[in-house]
């Protein structure tokens, strides 16, 4: 029987394909499973359900993530603060203008209703607080990056800006968390509007409510 020989170029091409295929499969798992994690919570779904949400087998899940907590870390690393990434390349006036638009979206009724496609901070922060050190360090790193992005839009000295940026993050995340927990009614909108006004004051802007 003749042995099939492959060229070095063919082997390298196959290796590149394998790596790219694995990276795309992992990305698909993170994208699909993150929606379910945010909707149901870390303890609300098992590996089989997470795998099914990404249209892979449980074996396919474990070929990319050693544990469910490893997936949680990947989701936090990929999504926390992503909504505000576009602020990083703007000067202060433009950063403040964009911030107002983003905060209005963040504190909108649509974001409060759409848990699965919303921000990870209101949905998964409590789960992160119960997770291991690797997950919490990834959360800390991504939060610090978010604060560094928001800080130049705030008023005051660099240290004051940093403190206000932390306050702004806590305000919007807390407002969405409370608004989602409240029964439908005027109080929900009051919470979101109050948070919007508070963050705008931190950035020295004065505008109508988020609506």
C-alpha positions in Angstrom: 0.0 0.0 0.0 1.4 3.4 -1.0 1.9 6.0 1.7 0.3 9.3 1.0 2.9 12.1 1.3 2.0 15.6 2.1 4.2 18.6 1.5 5.3 20.9 4.3 3.1 23.7 2.7 0.1 21.4 2.8 0.7 20.5 6.5 1.1 24.2 7.4 -2.1 25.0 5.6 -4.0 22.3 7.4 -2.6 23.5 10.8 -3.7 27.0 10.0 -7.2 25.8 9.0 -7.4 23.7 12.2 -6.5 26.7 14.4 -8.9 29.0 12.6 -11.7 26.4 12.8 -11.1 25.9 16.5 -11.0 29.7 17.1 -14.3 30.2 15.2 -15.9 27.3 17.1 -14.9 28.8 20.4 -16.2 32.2 19.4 -19.5 30.6 18.4 -19.8 28.9 21.8 -19.0 32.2 23.6 -21.5 34.1 21.5 -24.3 31.6 21.9 -23.7 30.6 25.5 -23.3 34.2 26.7 -27.0 34.9 25.8 -28.2 32.0 27.9 -25.8 32.8 30.8 -27.1 36.3 31.0 -30.7 35.2 30.7 -30.7 32.2 33.1 -27.6 32.9 35.3 -24.5 30.8 35.9 -26.4 28.2 38.1 -29.5 28.3 35.9 -28.1 26.1 33.1 -25.7 23.3 32.8 -23.0 22.4 30.3 -25.4 20.4 28.1 -27.7 23.4 27.8 -24.9 25.8 27.1 -23.5 23.5 24.4 -27.0 23.2 22.8 -27.3 27.0 22.8 -24.2 27.1 20.7 -25.2 24.2 18.5 -22.3 22.0 19.6 -22.1 18.7 21.6 -21.0 18.6 25.2 -17.8 17.1 23.9 -17.3 20.1 21.6 -17.8 22.4 24.6 -15.2 20.6 26.7 -12.7 20.6 23.8 -12.8 24.4 24.1 -13.4 25.0 27.8 -12.2 22.8 30.7 -15.1 24.0 32.9 -18.2 26.1 32.9 -16.4 28.7 34.9 -13.8 28.9 32.1 -16.6 29.9 29.8 -17.8 32.5 32.2 -14.3 34.0 32.3 -14.3 34.1 28.5 -17.7 35.8 28.3 -16.6 38.4 30.8 -13.4 39.1 29.0 -15.1 39.4 25.6 -18.2 41.4 26.5 -17.6 43.6 29.6 -17.3 47.2 28.5 -17.5 46.4 24.8 -20.5 48.7 24.3 -18.3 51.7 25.3 -15.2 50.8 23.3 -16.0 53.5 20.7 -15.3 56.2 23.2 -11.5 55.5 23.4 -10.5 57.4 20.2 -12.5 60.5 20.9 -11.4 63.9 22.4 -13.2 65.1 25.5 -16.1 67.0 23.9 -16.8 64.1 21.4 -16.3 61.6 24.1 -19.0 63.3 26.2 -21.4 63.5 23.3 -21.0 59.8 22.5 -21.2 59.0 26.2 -24.6 60.7 26.5 -25.9 58.6 23.5 -24.5 55.3 24.9 -25.8 56.0 28.4 -29.3 56.7 27.0 -29.2 53.4 25.2 -27.9 51.6 28.3 -30.7 53.1 30.5 -33.4 52.5 27.9 -36.5 50.3 28.4 -35.3 48.1 25.5 -32.0 47.3 27.3 -33.8 46.5 30.5 -36.1 44.1 28.7 -33.4 42.4 26.5 -31.4 40.6 29.2 -29.9 38.0 26.9 -28.5 40.5 24.4 -27.7 43.1 27.1 -24.7 44.1 29.1 -23.0 41.4 31.2 -22.5 43.7 34.2 -26.1 43.7 35.5 -26.7 40.1 34.5 -23.5 38.3 35.7 -21.7 40.4 38.3 -23.4 38.4 41.1 -22.2 35.2 39.5 -18.7 36.6 39.2 -18.6 37.5 42.9 -19.1 33.8 43.6 -16.5 32.6 41.0 -12.9 31.7 41.4 -9.9 34.1 41.3 -9.3 33.9 37.5 -12.8 35.0 36.7 -12.7 37.8 39.2 -9.3 39.0 38.0 -10.6 39.1 34.4 -13.6 41.1 35.7 -11.4 43.5 37.5 -9.2 44.0 34.5 -12.1 44.7 32.2 -13.7 47.0 34.7 -10.5 49.0 35.1 -10.3 49.3 31.3 -13.9 50.5 31.1 -13.2 53.1 33.8 -10.1 54.3 32.0 -12.2 54.8 28.9 -15.0 56.7 30.6 -12.8 58.8 32.9 -11.7 61.5 30.3 -15.4 62.3 29.8 -15.8 63.3 33.4 -15.0 66.5 35.2 -12.2 67.4 37.5 -8.6 66.2 38.0 -7.5 62.9 36.6 -8.1 61.3 40.1 -11.5 62.9 40.3 -12.3 61.7 36.8 -11.4 58.2 37.7 -13.6 58.3 40.8 -16.5 59.7 38.9 -16.1 57.0 36.2 -16.3 54.3 38.8 -19.4 56.1 40.2 -20.9 56.3 36.7 -20.4 52.6 36.1 -21.9 51.7 39.5 -24.9 54.0 38.9 -25.9 52.7 35.5 -25.3 49.0 36.4 -27.2 49.4 39.6 -30.1 51.3 37.9 -30.6 48.6 35.3 -30.4 45.9 38.0 -33.1 47.6 40.1 -35.2 48.5 37.1 -35.3 44.9 36.0 -36.3 43.7 39.4 -39.2 46.2 39.8 -42.6 45.3 38.5 -43.7 47.2 35.4 -44.7 50.8 36.2 -43.6 54.4 36.5 -41.0 53.6 39.2 -38.9 51.7 36.7 -38.6 54.7 34.4 -38.0 57.0 37.4 -35.0 54.9 38.4 -33.5 54.9 34.9 -34.1 58.7 34.4 -32.5 59.5 37.8 -29.4 57.5 36.9 -29.2 59.2 33.5 -29.3 62.6 35.1 -26.7 61.7 37.7 -24.2 60.5 35.1 -24.8 63.5 32.9 -24.0 65.7 35.9 -20.7 63.8 36.4 -19.8 64.6 32.8 -20.9 68.2 33.2 -23.6 67.9 30.6 -27.2 68.9 30.9 -29.8 67.1 28.8 -33.3 65.7 29.0 -33.9 62.2 30.3 -32.9 59.1 28.5 -36.5 58.3 27.5 
